[in-house]
Amino acid sequence: MLITTTIRNACTRACCISLLALATLRLKSIYITPRSTFTHLSIGNKFNPILDHFEPAQNYPPSHTDHRPYRTAYVFIGGFGDPPSSYSPLVTVLKSQASRDSIVLTPATPGWESYDNFKTSRSLTHKSWLHSCLSSLRLANSLSDRVVVVGHSTGALVITRALQIYDDDLVDEIYFTGPNLRANKDDASAKRLLLGRLGSLVKFALPVIKKKVRKAEDGTIRPCDTLNEDYHKSGFYLKAFPVNAIIEMFKLQEQISSSSLSWGSRVKRVVFFKGESDRSVGDMQEQIDLVESVCWAGKVEFFKVKDAAHNLVFEREESGALDLLVNEILRNEIK
């Protein structure tokens, strides 16, 4: 009897300690916040609509006629944690070279409009991303005759799934930079854990986790996946991620892999870009094979960019990444 009581007391103490440790982890995790070196993108501040958005000069209602005010609409869908300003260098150059009767849309992705301690992104589902993407593509179609969509990283994942499920022949050309359609092999174990039975428990105990840093081939640690060291010091990037959003991202990867749905026949060109030193995404050939299996356009064009990593838009000018992106995106523009 004494032994039983001792064991019971020991188990009770162990459970209490475990619960206390779990609560401590959760509280500590909740107060991990993203950091930014851009003052207008700092913690708790809303994005400046002038600095962070490229929008049409006036708002047009959905078109109910054959006449549309623009010939081409360029839609930019950001990646995991990316604000609309993440495409600023590319959009700035593209707008200066594109025809005057074109429009650029950089919609905010749900969960990343403002960084209020990840309050929104800790509870959203991937359906919010899909609906937002679809709304942007439909808006672009109401404004223009031709739609070109550019997706970075997880943005490419969202576009792929949105076109699989909801495709209404909305897009003419697709450009993916560092597409995240497949998980990096280093993230495979984390993906299995978060999508498994313990995923909900992990999300409860650690709602926010520190971002995993990538190690370069020379052994140096990069705070974000770009080779541009100036960007490490002055650029915007997250140092923490909400676990819920990571789980939703992994769910999307699983869905596009298991789905037999195809894109519509309107898509005429699909192009992938990947930095040679990109350590953030999965095997590129597997991703190309996946897209070619759902796309009527045939072969996916692929460009490997030297002296560049995942974030091509903010790489150094010498890499030629920005010029390559602009030239390819504008190649078939209607003059």
C-alpha positions in Angstrom: 0.0 0.0 0.0 2.8 2.3 0.9 4.6 1.6 -2.4 1.4 2.3 -4.3 0.9 5.6 -2.5 4.5 6.5 -3.2 4.2 5.7 -6.9 0.9 7.6 -7.1 2.5 10.7 -5.4 5.5 10.5 -7.7 3.3 10.3 -10.8 1.2 13.3 -9.6 4.4 15.3 -9.0 5.7 14.3 -12.5 2.4 15.4 -14.1 2.4 18.7 -12.3 6.0 19.4 -13.3 5.2 18.4 -16.9 2.1 20.7 -17.0 4.1 23.5 -15.5 6.9 23.1 -18.1 4.3 23.0 -20.9 2.7 26.2 -19.6 6.1 27.9 -19.3 7.0 26.8 -22.9 3.7 28.2 -24.2 4.0 31.5 -22.4 7.6 31.9 -23.6 6.6 31.0 -27.1 3.7 33.4 -27.3 6.0 36.3 -26.5 8.5 35.5 -29.2 8.0 38.3 -31.7 9.2 39.0 -35.2 11.9 41.6 -35.6 12.5 44.1 -38.4 15.1 46.6 -39.2 12.7 48.6 -41.4 11.1 51.3 -39.1 7.9 51.3 -41.1 7.6 47.5 -40.8 8.5 47.3 -37.1 6.6 45.3 -34.5 3.0 46.4 -33.8 2.9 48.9 -36.7 0.5 48.6 -39.6 2.0 48.7 -43.1 2.3 52.0 -44.7 -0.1 51.9 -47.7 2.1 54.3 -49.7 5.4 52.6 -49.0 4.2 49.0 -49.0 1.5 48.7 -51.7 1.4 49.2 -55.4 -2.2 49.7 -56.3 -4.2 51.1 -59.3 -4.8 54.8 -59.4 -8.5 54.2 -59.0 -10.7 51.3 -58.0 -12.8 49.6 -60.6 -15.8 47.4 -60.0 -15.9 43.9 -61.5 -16.3 44.2 -65.2 -19.7 43.2 -66.7 -18.7 44.1 -70.3 -16.0 43.0 -72.7 -14.1 46.2 -72.2 -11.4 46.2 -69.6 -9.3 49.2 -68.6 -5.9 47.4 -68.9 -4.3 45.0 -71.3 -2.2 43.1 -68.7 -2.4 42.7 -65.0 0.6 41.5 -63.0 -0.4 39.8 -59.7 2.3 39.2 -57.1 1.6 36.6 -54.3 4.2 36.7 -51.5 5.7 33.8 -49.6 5.5 32.7 -46.0 5.5 35.8 -43.8 6.0 38.2 -46.7 4.3 41.6 -46.6 3.3 43.2 -50.0 6.6 45.2 -50.0 8.6 41.9 -50.4 8.3 42.4 -54.1 9.2 46.1 -54.1 12.5 46.0 -56.1 11.0 43.8 -58.8 7.7 45.7 -59.0 9.6 49.1 -59.2 11.7 47.9 -62.2 8.8 46.1 -63.8 6.5 49.1 -63.6 9.2 51.3 -65.3 9.5 48.9 -68.2 6.0 47.6 -68.7 3.5 49.2 -71.1 1.5 52.0 -69.7 -1.8 50.1 -70.1 -0.7 47.5 -67.5 -1.5 47.3 -63.8 0.4 45.7 -60.9 -1.4 44.2 -57.9 0.4 43.2 -54.7 -2.3 41.9 -52.4 -1.6 41.3 -48.7 -1.7 37.6 -47.7 -4.0 36.8 -44.7 -1.9 36.5 -41.5 0.9 38.8 -42.8 -0.9 42.1 -43.1 0.4 43.2 -39.7 2.6 41.5 -37.1 0.5 41.8 -34.0 2.3 39.0 -32.2 1.0 36.6 -34.9 -2.6 36.9 -33.5 -4.2 36.2 -36.9 -1.7 33.7 -38.3 -2.0 31.6 -35.1 -5.6 30.8 -35.9 -6.1 31.0 -39.7 -6.4 28.1 -42.1 -4.9 27.6 -45.6 -8.3 28.3 -47.0 -7.9 32.0 -46.2 -4.8 32.0 -48.4 -6.5 30.3 -51.2 -9.6 32.6 -51.1 -7.4 35.7 -51.0 -5.4 34.4 -54.0 -8.5 33.6 -55.9 -10.0 37.0 -55.2 -6.9 38.8 -56.5 -6.9 36.7 -59.7 -10.6 37.4 -60.3 -10.0 41.1 -59.7 -7.1 41.1 -62.2 -9.4 39.4 -64.7 -12.1 42.1 -64.2 -9.4 44.8 -64.9 -7.4 43.3 -67.8 -7.5 40.9 -70.8 -4.3 39.1 -69.8 -3.2 38.0 -66.3 0.3 37.2 -65.3 0.9 35.8 -61.8 4.2 35.8 -59.9 4.5 33.7 -56.7 7.4 33.4 -54.3 8.0 30.4 -52.2 4.8 29.5 -50.3 3.0 31.9 -52.6 3.7 29.5 -55.4 2.2 26.8 -53.3 -1.0 28.8 -52.7 -1.3 29.6 -56.4 -0.8 26.0 -57.5 -3.5 24.8 -55.1 -5.9 27.6 -55.9 -5.7 26.9 -59.6 -6.2 23.2 -58.9 -9.4 23.7 -57.0 -11.0 26.8 -58.2 -9.6 27.3 -61.7 -11.9 29.3 -63.9 -9.2 29.8 -66.6 -7.9 32.9 -64.7 -4.2 33.0 -65.6 -2.2 33.3 -68.8 1.4 33.0 -67.5 2.9 31.8 -64.2 6.3 32.7 -62.7 7.5 31.0 -59.5 10.6 32.2 -57.6 12.0 29.6 -55.2 8.7 27.6 -55.3 7.9 25.7 -52.0 5.7 22.9 -53.5 7.8 20.3 -51.7 9.3 20.4 -48.2 13.1 20.7 -47.8 14.5 17.4 -46.8 15.8 18.9 -43.6 12.2 19.8 -42.7 10.8 16.3 -43.4 10.8 15.2 -39.7 9.2 18.4 -38.5 6.5 18.0 -41.2 5.8 14.4 -40.1 5.5 15.5 -36.4 3.3 18.5 -37.1 0.9 16.6 -39.4 0.8 13.7 -37.0 -1.2 13.0 -33.8 1.1 15.2 -31.7 0.8 18.2 -34.0 -2.0 19.8 -32.0 -0.1 19.3 -28.8 3.0 20.9 -30.2 1.0 23.9 -31.5 -0.5 24.4 -28.1 2.8 24.1 -26.3 4.8 26.2 -28.8 2.4 28.5 -30.7 5.4 30.5 -32.0 8.9 29.1 -32.7 12.2 30.7 -33.6 12.9 30.5 -37.3 15.4 27.9 -38.4 18.5 29.5 -39.8 20.2 28.0 -42.9 23.8 27.0 -43.1 25.7 27.9 -46.3 28.0 25.6 -48.0 31.0 27.3 -46.5 29.5 26.7 -43.0 28.5 30.3 -42.3 25.0 30.9 -40.8 22.6 33.1 -42.8 19.8 34.8 -40.7 17.7 34.7 -43.9 18.1 32.8 -47.1 19.8 35.4 -49.2 23.5 35.8 -50.0 23.2 39.6 -49.8 24.8 40.5 -46.5 23.6 44.0 -46.7 20.0 42.7 -46.7 20.9 40.7 -43.5 21.5 44.0 -41.8 18.9 46.3 -43.3 16.2 44.1 -44.8 12.9 42.8 -43.4 12.6 39.2 -42.5 11.0 37.2 -39.7 13.0 35.6 -36.9 10.0 33.6 -35.6 7.2 31.7 -37.2 3.6 30.8 -35.9 3.4 27.0 -35.8 -0.2 27.0 -36.9 0.8 28.7 -40.2 3.6 26.1 -40.7 1.1 23.3 -40.3 -1.3 24.9 -42.8 1.6 25.2 -45.3 2.5 21.5 -44.9 -1.2 20.6 -45.4 -1.2 22.5 -48.7 1.9 20.6 -49.8 0.2 17.3 -49.1 -2.9 18.3 -50.9 -1.3 19.3 -54.2 0.7 16.1 -54.1 -2.3 13.8 -53.7 -4.7 15.7 -56.0 -5.4 14.7 -59.5 -6.9 18.0 -60.5 -5.4 20.0 -63.3 -5.1 23.7 -64.2 -7.2 25.1 -67.0 -6.0 25.3 -70.6 -5.6 29.1 -70.5 -2.1 28.8 -68.9 0.4 29.1 -71.8 3.7 29.5 -70.0 5.1 28.4 -66.6 8.6 29.4 -65.5 10.6 28.5 -62.3 13.5 30.4 -60.9 15.8 29.1 -58.1 19.0 30.5 -56.6 21.9 28.1 -56.9 22.4 28.4 -53.1 18.7 28.1 -52.1 18.4 25.9 -49.0 14.8 26.7 -48.2 12.8 24.5 -50.5 12.5 20.9 -51.7 13.9 19.1 -54.8 13.3 21.3 -57.8 13.0 18.5 -60.3 10.2 16.9 -58.2 8.4 20.2 -58.2 8.8 20.6 -61.9 7.4 17.1 -62.5 4.5 17.9 -60.2 3.5 21.1 -62.1 3.9 19.5 -65.5 1.5 16.8 -64.4 -1.3 19.4 -63.7 -0.5 22.0 -66.4 -1.7 22.0 -70.0 1.2 24.3 -71.0 3.6 21.4 -71.3 7.2 21.8 -70.2 8.1 24.1 -67.3 11.0 26.4 -68.1 13.6 26.5 -65.4 16.4 29.1 -64.6 19.0 28.4 -62.0 20.5 31.7 -60.8 24.1 31.9 -59.8 25.3 33.8 -56.8 21.8 33.8 -55.4 19.8 32.0 -52.7 16.0 31.8 -51.9 15.1 35.5 -51.9 16.1 36.4 -55.5 14.5 39.8 -55.5 16.9 41.2 -52.9 20.1 39.6 -54.1 23.0 41.8 -55.1 22.8 43.4 -58.5 25.8 41.4 -59.7 23.8 38.2 -59.6 21.6 39.4 -62.4 18.6 37.9 -60.7 16.4 41.0 -60.9 17.1 41.7 -64.5 16.5 38.0 -65.4 13.1 38.1 -63.6 12.0 41.3 -65.3 13.1 40.2 -68.8 11.3 36.9 -68.6 8.1 38.3 -67.1 7.9 41.0 -69.8 9.0 38.7 -72.6 5.5 38.2 -74.0 4.0 41.5 -73.0 1.5 43.0 -75.5 3.0 46.3 -76.7 
